[in-house]
Amino acid sequence: MNYISTRGRATKVRAGQAIIQGIAPDGGLYVPESFPNIANNLGDLINLPYNELAFEILKLYLTDYSSAELKSATNGAYSYPNNFYEPSIAPLKESGGLYFLELFHGRTHAFKDIALSILPYLLTTALNKERPGEKTIILVATSGDTGKAALESFAGIDGVTIVVVYPEDGVSDMQKLQMLTQEGDNTHVIGIRGNFDDAQTGVKGIFNNEALKEAMKKNNQAFSSANSINIGRLLPQIVYYVYAYAQLAEKNIIKIGDPVDFNVPTGNFGNILAGYYAKKMGLPINKLICASNQNNILFDFLRTGTYDSNRRFYTTMSPSMDILISSNLERLLFHIAADKGDTNHVQCGDLINSLMVDLQTKGEYNFPYPMGDFYASYATEEETRTALADSYSNAYVIDTHTAVGFNACKKYQMEKGSNLPHIVVSTASPFKFASDVYAAISGKPVEEGSGPFYYTNLLADKTGLEIPNGLRGLDEKSIRHTSICDPCDMLASIEKILQ
Ligand SMILES: *Cc1c(COP(=O)(O)O)cnc(C)c1O
């Protein structure tokens, strides 16, 4: 399996090379040349533990990794109680006639742990083979959860330095504290005075800064990415779609081959794109429901084909979805264009290139093809609060992001009348966003300045749930990272770290 760039101008590479590079040299994102098919052997994938399923799926994509290398990665990453607090890694829970795929039982309690617990294995294996001795600098822009998950997974890894850039006022108190207390000599955290899009644009600019890359090359250094622009983040996420489906089949809720709907709280479009990949591989998915918060650019896009970023940016209670420029959408557009049949990869790349130029110069583009695999919906803050309370009244506590999905589900079922099994991808522990969750289910307003732990305790008392390990005791850890800068000074801050 080779990987080609969405901009059509980079030479094709092996998986390991794509993972090391993070972003393609033509500025595009790497995508698999084709999709392996699992439709005919779905039955063999039922009843497998998570690590074994991950091996079966990933070997189809990571064909330049040996079986032993992949086994060591999947066994190392998906292990209980080392990296996950739940033996099944990603349990499926039923509530109110819906299924919730809980992806938040990893070390940092958000779904990012699933891919980021395996990425260090995939990256270091590839580095040893492709570029022995090179020092990798992982540069990450985060809307809150990726940052901590990446810090946690790369802390202490030889030959790797990790730098996380986050919007100073755009993450929850808990997310910030998780990052600022990160230990490990190879970890760096920088707050910027701006939003996530500023952080992500800055990081992409640094990746494409030729002068800087040349200077680094002389020091045997190179950048890589732990954001979902890295194909090594995306591929491991396919696994849990198959795993959710397998759990429904195991419980005899569906027969192999029956269609299901997946509902995904979406920001950068990485999670839901992995669902699209699963569908392309033959997993019987009817619709992928793309749930946005008040930043509803994807809702407008999927319904009209016009992606218009000239709009207000909202700071919401689901901060990991406060995004106007969804990086991974570029991959979807490429695949849809490629499926049109009358275009080759270079022509598709040219189309994507022109759309991205439009986005940069005009802030918008028009995509000419339909996107029928998706249903789009969004939640206002009020609707998110209602969804939190509704789920709580079904005796199931969800986080603010998952609540956006829950709201989309009600709208979808009302609008489409679908009664297929509906799986909501549950992306974070409610304790990560305890103040908003507690406020919504108790009907009391959030008291400003009360600090994150006040609410984790209240939430635990009210729901009878335990505060997850990694979040407990965080208030006793010391703050280790205090850098803050303007977006325009990001490059200088990073150059300082590189020396
Ligand atoms: C990252 C994140 C999302 C959005 O996922 P994307 O892959 O960026 O679309 C949703 N919920 C939570 C809790 C997240 O951390």
The ligand as a MOL file (V3000), in Angstrom:
LIG
                    3D

  0  0  0     0  0            999 V3000
M  V30 BEGIN CTAB
M  V30 COUNTS 15 15 0 0 0
M  V30 BEGIN ATOM
M  V30 1 C -10.8830 16.1860 19.0000 0
M  V30 2 C -12.2270 16.0330 19.6080 0
M  V30 3 C -13.3900 16.0740 18.8170 0
M  V30 4 C -13.3370 16.3520 17.3370 0
M  V30 5 O -12.7050 15.3290 16.6170 0
M  V30 6 P -12.1430 15.6090 15.1510 0
M  V30 7 O -11.4060 14.3970 14.7720 0
M  V30 8 O -11.2430 16.8160 15.2870 0
M  V30 9 O -13.3110 15.9040 14.2900 0
M  V30 10 C -14.5990 15.8550 19.4300 0
M  V30 11 N -14.6910 15.6500 20.7540 0
M  V30 12 C -13.6010 15.6240 21.5420 0
M  V30 13 C -13.7720 15.4140 23.0020 0
M  V30 14 C -12.3290 15.8020 21.0000 0
M  V30 15 O -11.2570 15.7700 21.7930 0
M  V30 END ATOM
M  V30 BEGIN BOND
M  V30 1 1 1 2
M  V30 2 1 2 3
M  V30 3 2 2 14
M  V30 4 1 3 4
M  V30 5 2 3 10
M  V30 6 1 4 5
M  V30 7 1 5 6
M  V30 8 2 6 7
M  V30 9 1 6 8
M  V30 10 1 6 9
M  V30 11 1 10 11
M  V30 12 2 11 12
M  V30 13 1 12 13
M  V30 14 1 12 14
M  V30 15 1 14 15
M  V30 END BOND
M  V30 END CTAB
M  END
